[in-house]
Amino acid sequence: MAKERTGYTYQDNNGRWYARITFTNEQGIRHDIKRSAKDEKAASKALKSLVRELEDNGERSLENANMDFAELAEHYIQNYLHEAVYVGEMKISGVRGREEALYQVKPLQEFFGKRKIRSITYGDIRTYRHKRLQTPTQIDLKRYKRELQTNPKAELRSTRTISAVNKELGKLKRMFNIAVREQWLQRNPFNNGESLISVETHRLRILSRDEEKRLFAAFDAEPKRSHLKGITLLALDCALRRGEIFTLKWSDIDLDQKIVTVRAFNSKTARSRTVAMTIRVYQELERLWQISSKNPAELVFGKLTTIKKGFGKALAAAKIDDFHFHDCRATCITRMIQAGLPPAEVMRISGHSTLSAFYIYVRSNMESVYRAASVLDSFNAEQAAQGTKQEESEMIN
């Protein structure tokens, strides 16, 4: 059946101009699409645009011309943010951190609501980013309420991080890419200007050897912190992520071969990898195995969701400031690079899939800063010596 495609312009009783196009899709469903315009000339232009869009992008583009953001967000949640589905150890769809992902989508839903996705501009997204960075977090609000008790003139300040807003914008960008792919949108508004996902200031903190001694002494001084030793060693010597450590089972630990296997469904990048144990990691895991029930299916460190409180108290006892547990992983990666391991080899151990992400974790301390200067001094001296020898040779000749 031939597709009916007609269009015209008209003026309503209130004097407003419109372009209107009618077509019947392949399923025999009739669609009637209209665009408002400021005058007759603009209406004619809008009509040509509708006809061109229908010819260039197909019926789906116009069928969903009135889709609002709420519908797009719901489509994204139902089809992309469902619980992870695995074939073997490979994740084929969905997400593992579903609750966190939904938490990042929620402010987008609240801000854009019923806005037509075609009406959302680059400027709207920029406004969203600005407002989110200025919006206090729940921690900010609690801190503000406490300050009011002693200082009635206290100001409410926002400490929402660029990283947190970038994650929300990343979700938004993907939604628009999906809309373009499904032909609900002609162009992603993110592509209409410079990047709206800001460059983040990455941490530079690593653990010094002296701090490490004090930290482990703090673990040993308090029996309730004993479990933190093995957890910290796996991050500090094997570069495992916190989630990878929490989900380790004894079946992933091979004490004979002295290796730890990170399963794909427990890895951030959904790729399995094998890491060798250092002597101290082996000794601690061997100790834990001997006092365990020796059930391969059990978690090595039991059911843990966080160590923030205990680790924080240990840091305080060790008088270590501005250090996070995740910095242990960065410390491990930095030490391996400083020891001379090639970046590609270190990436296989750390589980990074891109150099850009990997180099975020390669940090320098004052020792490496001075070592770089020393290397350059030696190089410059060598070059100067070679130059002097060449001049002496030319004078003799």
C-alpha angles and dihedrals in degrees: 000000000000116000115246109227117173133149142181144166125241144170121230128219091272093056096253118142125225139183114216132189129184127197140159117225128220091271090058094251115143119224129194115195126181137181127199120232137186095235144354094276092052090047090055090050091049091051091053089049091052092049092047092049091051091050096042102037104024135233097303090065092061097032089067096035091120097048111138128212093255089061092047092049091050091050089050093049095047097044104030109021098052121120113292117273118209135197104199103318095331120101109223101176145354129036135277098214094052097154092051091048091050089049089056093049095049098076089048090055091048094049102043098028112154095356112136107251090228090058094055110103137192087256091055091055091048089051090051091052092050093048094047092052088052094047113100119235123232088260089054091053093049091048090049092052090052092049091051090063091065101022117037089187095057115136126227108239130188122229097173106146128235087234092059093050091045090058090054091048090049089057091048093050091051092050090055091047088054090049090052091048091050089048093242090119130033098210137011107245089217087072094060097083146000118321114292092195102089127224106254127225103238125213119259098194123125130166117258120220091249092051089048091056091050092047094053090045087056090052092051093047094062120048091204088064096051093106090058092068096068093039092052093045091054089054095040099045104023101032092231119164119240093251091049090053094047092053097046114124126197087249087066091056119082106187092177094056092031093230136130120212119209108204119225094240090054095047123092091227093044090239125120121229139175123227127191119232124240116226093261093047089051092049093050094046091047089053092049092048092054093054094041128090086255092236110150091207094059124098112255093229099026124240106334129166099169143003095186097116098044094042090048092053090049091052090050092049090050091047093237116152133198096011127133128193091245088060087071089069091049090048091054093049092047092050092051091051091046089051089059103257112151114253092240091057093047090050091057089054096044094043097236116154099191133045092224091060092041096054091056086070096047102093133172132223129194091273092059091042091056092042090057090053091047091052091051091048090054091047093049092048091050092050092048091050091051090050092052092050090050092051091049090050092051092049091052092050 
